[in-house]
């Protein structure tokens, strides 16, 4: 069972396309080169997005990406079911990496 969505899917003005509403800076923190190399054939977020024909130079660019197109790209180019699944796993990977960096040991 997947956890709650990490982003809000909001319709555009014409209600025909659902667009990504994630914070680009946060996504860049989560989708690190280490995570992408481990889970895709891409070495950075920019390559991952550009190979799909997406741009994320600005927050507005990123928000203009249709979730359905991103979900399809993620399914085809990673082990994840969709964008939400990828971001959720990336957040877990980021957290684990940060905890290891401070040498946190679980009890």
C-alpha atoms as an extended CHARMM CRD file, in Angstrom:
* protein
*
       107  EXT
         1         1  UNK       CA              0.0000000000        0.0000000000        0.0000000000  PROA      1               0.0000000000
         2         2  UNK       CA              1.3510000000        3.3780000000       -0.9570000000  PROA      2               0.0000000000
         3         3  UNK       CA              1.4410000000        6.2660000000        1.4650000000  PROA      3               0.0000000000
         4         4  UNK       CA             -0.2660000000        9.5980000000        0.9710000000  PROA      4               0.0000000000
         5         5  UNK       CA              0.5820000000       11.5890000000       -2.1170000000  PROA      5               0.0000000000
         6         6  UNK       CA              3.5520000000       13.8760000000       -1.7480000000  PROA      6               0.0000000000
         7         7  UNK       CA              1.9720000000       16.4440000000       -4.0190000000  PROA      7               0.0000000000
         8         8  UNK       CA             -1.3690000000       18.0010000000       -4.7170000000  PROA      8               0.0000000000
         9         9  UNK       CA             -2.9620000000       17.2040000000       -8.0610000000  PROA      9               0.0000000000
        10        10  UNK       CA             -4.8790000000       20.2980000000       -9.0530000000  PROA      10              0.0000000000
        11        11  UNK       CA             -6.7330000000       20.8190000000      -12.3270000000  PROA      11              0.0000000000
        12        12  UNK       CA             -5.7420000000       23.5830000000      -14.6910000000  PROA      12              0.0000000000
        13        13  UNK       CA             -8.1100000000       26.3580000000      -15.6080000000  PROA      13              0.0000000000
        14        14  UNK       CA             -9.7770000000       24.1900000000      -18.2330000000  PROA      14              0.0000000000
        15        15  UNK       CA             -9.9050000000       21.1140000000      -15.9360000000  PROA      15              0.0000000000
        16        16  UNK       CA             -8.4350000000       18.9000000000      -18.6860000000  PROA      16              0.0000000000
        17        17  UNK       CA             -4.9090000000       18.2840000000      -17.3730000000  PROA      17              0.0000000000
        18        18  UNK       CA             -3.6640000000       17.5190000000      -13.8890000000  PROA      18              0.0000000000
        19        19  UNK       CA             -0.3510000000       19.2560000000      -13.2180000000  PROA      19              0.0000000000
        20        20  UNK       CA              2.4670000000       18.7140000000      -10.7480000000  PROA      20              0.0000000000
        21        21  UNK       CA              2.2740000000       20.9850000000       -7.7210000000  PROA      21              0.0000000000
        22        22  UNK       CA              5.4550000000       19.9120000000       -5.8990000000  PROA      22              0.0000000000
        23        23  UNK       CA              8.0260000000       22.3770000000       -4.6350000000  PROA      23              0.0000000000
        24        24  UNK       CA             10.8950000000       22.2000000000       -7.1450000000  PROA      24              0.0000000000
        25        25  UNK       CA             13.6000000000       23.0230000000       -4.5880000000  PROA      25              0.0000000000
        26        26  UNK       CA             12.4130000000       20.2430000000       -2.2880000000  PROA      26              0.0000000000
        27        27  UNK       CA             12.2720000000       17.7940000000       -5.2150000000  PROA      27              0.0000000000
        28        28  UNK       CA             15.8360000000       18.7140000000       -6.1700000000  PROA      28              0.0000000000
        29        29  UNK       CA             16.9260000000       17.8950000000       -2.6150000000  PROA      29              0.0000000000
        30        30  UNK       CA             15.2040000000       14.5000000000       -2.7150000000  PROA      30              0.0000000000
        31        31  UNK       CA             16.0610000000       13.4240000000       -6.2500000000  PROA      31              0.0000000000
        32        32  UNK       CA             19.8030000000       13.4790000000       -5.7290000000  PROA      32              0.0000000000
        33        33  UNK       CA             22.2710000000       12.1030000000       -8.2640000000  PROA      33              0.0000000000
        34        34  UNK       CA             22.8650000000        9.1310000000       -5.9290000000  PROA      34              0.0000000000
        35        35  UNK       CA             19.1490000000        8.3160000000       -5.8110000000  PROA      35              0.0000000000
        36        36  UNK       CA             18.6780000000        8.7260000000       -9.5540000000  PROA      36              0.0000000000
        37        37  UNK       CA             21.7550000000        6.6370000000      -10.4080000000  PROA      37              0.0000000000
        38        38  UNK       CA             20.5010000000        3.8910000000       -8.1110000000  PROA      38              0.0000000000
        39        39  UNK       CA             16.9330000000        3.8640000000       -9.4650000000  PROA      39              0.0000000000
        40        40  UNK       CA             17.1220000000        5.0680000000      -13.0850000000  PROA      40              0.0000000000
        41        41  UNK       CA             19.5920000000        5.2250000000      -15.9620000000  PROA      41              0.0000000000
        42        42  UNK       CA             19.9350000000        8.9730000000      -15.3980000000  PROA      42              0.0000000000
        43        43  UNK       CA             22.5990000000       10.7120000000      -13.3330000000  PROA      43              0.0000000000
        44        44  UNK       CA             20.7150000000       13.8900000000      -12.4560000000  PROA      44              0.0000000000
        45        45  UNK       CA             17.2140000000       15.3460000000      -12.2840000000  PROA      45              0.0000000000
        46        46  UNK       CA             17.8160000000       17.6650000000      -15.2240000000  PROA      46              0.0000000000
        47        47  UNK       CA             18.7110000000       14.7160000000      -17.5050000000  PROA      47              0.0000000000
        48        48  UNK       CA             15.7240000000       12.7390000000      -16.2580000000  PROA      48              0.0000000000
        49        49  UNK       CA             13.3370000000       15.5870000000      -17.0430000000  PROA      49              0.0000000000
        50        50  UNK       CA             14.9510000000       16.7430000000      -20.2920000000  PROA      50              0.0000000000
        51        51  UNK       CA             14.9450000000       13.2040000000      -21.7180000000  PROA      51              0.0000000000
        52        52  UNK       CA             11.1670000000       13.2280000000      -21.3110000000  PROA      52              0.0000000000
        53        53  UNK       CA             10.8910000000       16.6400000000      -22.9620000000  PROA      53              0.0000000000
        54        54  UNK       CA             10.1140000000       18.3890000000      -19.6590000000  PROA      54              0.0000000000
        55        55  UNK       CA             11.6810000000       21.6010000000      -18.4030000000  PROA      55              0.0000000000
        56        56  UNK       CA             12.1270000000       22.5720000000      -14.7900000000  PROA      56              0.0000000000
        57        57  UNK       CA             14.1900000000       25.7180000000      -14.9440000000  PROA      57              0.0000000000
        58        58  UNK       CA             11.5730000000       27.5460000000      -12.8910000000  PROA      58              0.0000000000
        59        59  UNK       CA              8.8640000000       26.5090000000      -10.4560000000  PROA      59              0.0000000000
        60        60  UNK       CA              6.2940000000       27.4700000000      -13.0970000000  PROA      60              0.0000000000
        61        61  UNK       CA              7.9770000000       25.1910000000      -15.6760000000  PROA      61              0.0000000000
        62        62  UNK       CA              7.8920000000       22.3300000000      -13.2210000000  PROA      62              0.0000000000
        63        63  UNK       CA              4.2530000000       22.9110000000      -12.3180000000  PROA      63              0.0000000000
        64        64  UNK       CA              3.2980000000       22.8460000000      -15.9940000000  PROA      64              0.0000000000
        65        65  UNK       CA              4.2940000000       19.1660000000      -16.3050000000  PROA      65              0.0000000000
        66        66  UNK       CA              1.1560000000       16.9890000000      -16.5070000000  PROA      66              0.0000000000
        67        67  UNK       CA              1.1630000000       14.3350000000      -13.7850000000  PROA      67              0.0000000000
        68        68  UNK       CA             -0.1000000000       11.6810000000      -16.2000000000  PROA      68              0.0000000000
        69        69  UNK       CA              2.8720000000       12.2930000000      -18.5140000000  PROA      69              0.0000000000
        70        70  UNK       CA              5.2880000000       12.2490000000      -15.5670000000  PROA      70              0.0000000000
        71        71  UNK       CA              3.7130000000        9.0590000000      -14.1880000000  PROA      71              0.0000000000
        72        72  UNK       CA              4.1790000000        7.3780000000      -17.5530000000  PROA      72              0.0000000000
        73        73  UNK       CA              7.7990000000        8.5510000000      -17.8200000000  PROA      73              0.0000000000
        74        74  UNK       CA              8.5460000000        7.3270000000      -14.2930000000  PROA      74              0.0000000000
        75        75  UNK       CA              6.9870000000        3.8980000000      -15.0140000000  PROA      75              0.0000000000
        76        76  UNK       CA              9.0130000000        3.5310000000      -18.2100000000  PROA      76              0.0000000000
        77        77  UNK       CA             12.3390000000        4.7040000000      -16.7780000000  PROA      77              0.0000000000
        78        78  UNK       CA             12.4850000000        3.5550000000      -13.1780000000  PROA      78              0.0000000000
        79        79  UNK       CA             11.3240000000        0.8430000000      -10.8300000000  PROA      79              0.0000000000
        80        80  UNK       CA              8.5470000000        3.0700000000       -9.4900000000  PROA      80              0.0000000000
        81        81  UNK       CA              4.8280000000        2.9080000000      -10.2140000000  PROA      81              0.0000000000
        82        82  UNK       CA              4.3570000000        6.6560000000      -10.5940000000  PROA      82              0.0000000000
        83        83  UNK       CA              5.6860000000       10.0860000000       -9.6660000000  PROA      83              0.0000000000
        84        84  UNK       CA              4.2200000000        9.9810000000       -6.1710000000  PROA      84              0.0000000000
        85        85  UNK       CA              5.8370000000        6.5940000000       -5.4770000000  PROA      85              0.0000000000
        86        86  UNK       CA              9.1940000000        7.8740000000       -6.7440000000  PROA      86              0.0000000000
        87        87  UNK       CA              9.0740000000       11.0120000000       -4.5970000000  PROA      87              0.0000000000
        88        88  UNK       CA              8.0290000000        9.0250000000       -1.5270000000  PROA      88              0.0000000000
        89        89  UNK       CA             10.9540000000        6.6310000000       -1.9550000000  PROA      89              0.0000000000
        90        90  UNK       CA             13.3140000000        9.5330000000       -2.6850000000  PROA      90              0.0000000000
        91        91  UNK       CA             12.2490000000       11.2100000000        0.5600000000  PROA      91              0.0000000000
        92        92  UNK       CA             12.9460000000        7.9840000000        2.4830000000  PROA      92              0.0000000000
        93        93  UNK       CA             16.3450000000        7.6670000000        0.7690000000  PROA      93              0.0000000000
        94        94  UNK       CA             17.1360000000       11.3060000000        1.5940000000  PROA      94              0.0000000000
        95        95  UNK       CA             16.1790000000       10.8240000000        5.2410000000  PROA      95              0.0000000000
        96        96  UNK       CA             18.2560000000        7.6410000000        5.5350000000  PROA      96              0.0000000000
        97        97  UNK       CA             21.2230000000        9.3730000000        3.9210000000  PROA      97              0.0000000000
        98        98  UNK       CA             20.9420000000       12.3280000000        6.2930000000  PROA      98              0.0000000000
        99        99  UNK       CA             20.7290000000       10.0510000000        9.3270000000  PROA      99              0.0000000000
       100       100  UNK       CA             23.8100000000        8.1120000000        8.2060000000  PROA      100             0.0000000000
       101       101  UNK       CA             25.6480000000       11.3930000000        7.6760000000  PROA      101             0.0000000000
       102       102  UNK       CA             25.1670000000       12.3020000000       11.3350000000  PROA      102             0.0000000000
       103       103  UNK       CA             25.9130000000        8.7180000000       12.3260000000  PROA      103             0.0000000000
       104       104  UNK       CA             22.4470000000        8.2370000000       13.8140000000  PROA      104             0.0000000000
       105       105  UNK       CA             21.9330000000        4.7240000000       15.1130000000  PROA      105             0.0000000000
       106       106  UNK       CA             18.4930000000        3.3290000000       15.7400000000  PROA      106             0.0000000000
       107       107  UNK       CA             17.7470000000        1.9270000000       19.1620000000  PROA      107             0.0000000000
